[in-house]
Amino acid sequence: MKLVLQRVTSASVSISKEKFSDINRGILVFFCAEKGDDESQAYFLADKTLNLRIFSDDRGKMNFSCVDVGG
C-alpha cells in the first residue's frame, strides 16, 4: 500500500466532467492498494495521515494536523 500526500488549499474530484467531491484546506491523498494489502494497513495509514502535523500555526511552525485545522 502506498500514499502520496499533498497539502492543498482546495481540491476536487470530477467524474465524467461532473464534480463528485471537493474540499477546502486539507490533504489530497493519492492512494494505491495492491494484491495482498489488507484493511488494517489502510486504517493505520489513514490514522497516520490525519494526525501528521503538516499545517502551520500562527508562528509559521508546522504544528497542526488535518484534524486540528478541520481539513
N, C-alpha and C positions, 0 to 999 in steps of 0.2 A: 504494500500500500504506500502511495506517495502523495504528498501535498506540495503545492506551490502556493505561497501566501502573498498577497499584495494589499497594503493599506490603501484605502480609497476614500475619497470624499463623497463619491456616489458611484453606483454601478447598476446595470440592469441586464436581464436575460430576455431575449426575444426568440420566439419560435414561429417560423413562417411569417416574419415581419410583424408579429403581434407580441406586445410586451407581456411577458409571463410573470416577472417579478422584478422588484427594484429595491435598492437600499440607499440610505444616505451614508454618513460616516460609518465605516466598518472595515471588514476584511473580506476581500474577494478570494475565494478558495478554488483552485483548480485541483480536482481530486481524481486519483486513479486507483482502482481496485483491480487486483489480478486474481487468477485462479489460486485458491489456497488461502487467501486472506479471509479473516473471519470478523464477525460483528464486534467482538471485544476490542480488536485493534481499531476499528472505526470509532468506537466510543472513547477510547483512550486519546486518539488524535484530535477528536472534536473537543474534548475537555481541555487538552493542552493548548489548542488553538484559541479557544475562548479566553483562556487565562494568561496568554502571553502579554507581557507589559510592553506594548509597542506604540502606545499613544502618549503624546506629550502632555505634561501638566502645565500649569501657568508659568513655571520657570523654564520650560523647554526641555525638561528631563523626561525620558521615556519611563513613565511611572504608572500609566493606566492601561488596563486590559480592555478588550472589546466589551466585556460585561460592564466595566466601570463607566464607559462612555455611552452605553446603550446602543452599541453597534449591532 
